[in-house]
Each structure stands twice: as C-alpha cells, then as structure tokens.
Amino acid sequence: MLAIIIVGTFVGIKLDEKFPNEHNLYTLALSLSSVIIAIVYVIRRIIADSKKEE
C-alpha cells in the first residue's frame, strides 16, 4: 500500500517539475489517485483472503 502511494506521489512531483503550474496539480491528482488505488487494492486483498479461508 505504501509503495503505491510513494510511486504515485513521486511521479506527480516529477511531472510538476517538468511541467510547472501554480498549484502542483500533478502531485495532488496523482497522490489522491494513488491513495484511492491503494485502498481499493487492500480491500480486494482482504475480500480475496477471506473467501480463500472459507
């Protein structure tokens, strides 16, 4: 989960360095997206593990 968030934030920072804008929109958008993706990933993992145990 942490790796997904770090990669998304890192890519956002690099894009903001390459394409500067006033509000660091790439960092904000990719950070938020990576957090959502990480949460979905964890929830799917939990559901898959709980089904496997049954």
DRENPA-3360 file (N, C-alpha, C; in nm, 2 decimals, always signed):
BEGIN
1 = MLAIIIVG = +0.08/-0.12/+0.00/+0.00/+0.00/+0.00/+0.09/+0.13/+0.00 ~ +0.19/+0.13/+0.08/+0.27/+0.24/+0.09/+0.35/+0.26/-0.04 ~ +0.39/+0.15/-0.10/+0.47/+0.16/-0.22/+0.39/+0.23/-0.33 ~ +0.26/+0.19/-0.34/+0.17/+0.25/-0.44/+0.16/+0.40/-0.42 ~ +0.14/+0.44/-0.30/+0.13/+0.59/-0.27/+0.26/+0.66/-0.30 ~ +0.37/+0.60/-0.26/+0.50/+0.67/-0.28/+0.53/+0.68/-0.43 ~ +0.50/+0.58/-0.51/+0.53/+0.59/-0.65/+0.44/+0.69/-0.72 ~ +0.31/+0.69/-0.68/+0.22/+0.79/-0.74/+0.26/+0.93/-0.70;
9 = TFVGIKLD = +0.30/+0.96/-0.58/+0.34/+1.09/-0.54/+0.47/+1.13/-0.61 ~ +0.57/+1.04/-0.62/+0.69/+1.06/-0.68/+0.67/+1.10/-0.83 ~ +0.59/+1.03/-0.90/+0.56/+1.06/-1.04/+0.49/+1.20/-1.05 ~ +0.40/+1.23/-0.96/+0.34/+1.36/-0.96/+0.44/+1.47/-0.94 ~ +0.53/+1.45/-0.85/+0.64/+1.55/-0.82/+0.72/+1.57/-0.95 ~ +0.76/+1.46/-1.01/+0.85/+1.47/-1.13/+0.77/+1.55/-1.24 ~ +0.64/+1.52/-1.26/+0.56/+1.58/-1.36/+0.55/+1.73/-1.33 ~ +0.53/+1.77/-1.21/+0.52/+1.91/-1.17/+0.66/+1.98/-1.19;
17 = EKFPNEHN = +0.77/+1.91/-1.18/+0.90/+1.97/-1.21/+0.91/+1.99/-1.36 ~ +0.87/+1.90/-1.43/+0.88/+1.91/-1.58/+0.78/+2.01/-1.64 ~ +0.66/+2.01/-1.59/+0.55/+2.10/-1.64/+0.50/+2.18/-1.52 ~ +0.57/+2.29/-1.49/+0.53/+2.36/-1.37/+0.39/+2.43/-1.38 ~ +0.32/+2.43/-1.27/+0.19/+2.50/-1.27/+0.18/+2.56/-1.13 ~ +0.08/+2.64/-1.11/+0.07/+2.72/-0.99/+0.04/+2.64/-0.86 ~ -0.04/+2.54/-0.88/-0.09/+2.46/-0.76/-0.04/+2.32/-0.75 ~ +0.07/+2.28/-0.82/+0.12/+2.15/-0.82/+0.01/+2.04/-0.84;
25 = LYTLALSL = -0.07/+2.06/-0.95/-0.18/+1.98/-0.97/-0.15/+1.83/-1.00 ~ -0.04/+1.81/-1.06/+0.00/+1.67/-1.09/+0.03/+1.59/-0.96 ~ +0.10/+1.66/-0.87/+0.12/+1.59/-0.74/+0.00/+1.57/-0.66 ~ -0.09/+1.67/-0.66/-0.22/+1.65/-0.59/-0.30/+1.54/-0.65 ~ -0.32/+1.54/-0.78/-0.40/+1.44/-0.85/-0.35/+1.30/-0.84 ~ -0.22/+1.29/-0.86/-0.16/+1.15/-0.86/-0.15/+1.10/-0.71 ~ -0.13/+1.19/-0.62/-0.13/+1.14/-0.48/-0.27/+1.09/-0.43 ~ -0.37/+1.17/-0.47/-0.50/+1.13/-0.43/-0.54/+1.00/-0.51;
33 = SSVIIAIV = -0.51/+0.99/-0.63/-0.54/+0.87/-0.71/-0.47/+0.75/-0.65 ~ -0.34/+0.77/-0.62/-0.27/+0.65/-0.57/-0.32/+0.61/-0.43 ~ -0.37/+0.70/-0.35/-0.43/+0.66/-0.22/-0.56/+0.58/-0.24 ~ -0.64/+0.63/-0.34/-0.76/+0.55/-0.37/-0.73/+0.42/-0.43 ~ -0.63/+0.41/-0.52/-0.59/+0.28/-0.57/-0.54/+0.19/-0.46 ~ -0.46/+0.24/-0.37/-0.41/+0.16/-0.26/-0.52/+0.10/-0.17 ~ -0.62/+0.19/-0.14/-0.73/+0.14/-0.06/-0.81/+0.03/-0.13 ~ -0.84/+0.05/-0.26/-0.91/-0.05/-0.33/-0.83/-0.18/-0.34;
41 = YVIRRIIA = -0.70/-0.17/-0.35/-0.62/-0.29/-0.36/-0.62/-0.36/-0.22 ~ -0.61/-0.29/-0.11/-0.62/-0.36/+0.02/-0.75/-0.42/+0.04 ~ -0.86/-0.35/+0.01/-0.99/-0.41/+0.03/-1.01/-0.54/-0.06 ~ -0.97/-0.53/-0.18/-0.98/-0.65/-0.27/-0.90/-0.77/-0.21 ~ -0.78/-0.74/-0.16/-0.69/-0.84/-0.10/-0.76/-0.90/+0.02 ~ -0.82/-0.82/+0.11/-0.89/-0.87/+0.23/-1.01/-0.96/+0.19 ~ -1.09/-0.92/+0.09/-1.20/-1.00/+0.04/-1.15/-1.13/-0.01 ~ -1.05/-1.13/-0.10/-1.00/-1.25/-0.16/-0.94/-1.34/-0.05;
49 = DSKKEE = -0.87/-1.29/+0.05/-0.82/-1.38/+0.16/-0.93/-1.44/+0.24 ~ -1.04/-1.36/+0.27/-1.15/-1.41/+0.35/-1.23/-1.52/+0.27 ~ -1.24/-1.51/+0.14/-1.30/-1.61/+0.06/-1.22/-1.74/+0.06 ~ -1.09/-1.72/+0.06/-1.00/-1.84/+0.05/-1.01/-1.92/+0.17 ~ -1.03/-1.86/+0.29/-1.03/-1.92/+0.42/-1.16/-2.00/+0.43 ~ -1.27/-1.97/+0.36/-1.40/-2.04/+0.38/-1.40/-2.16/+0.31;
% end
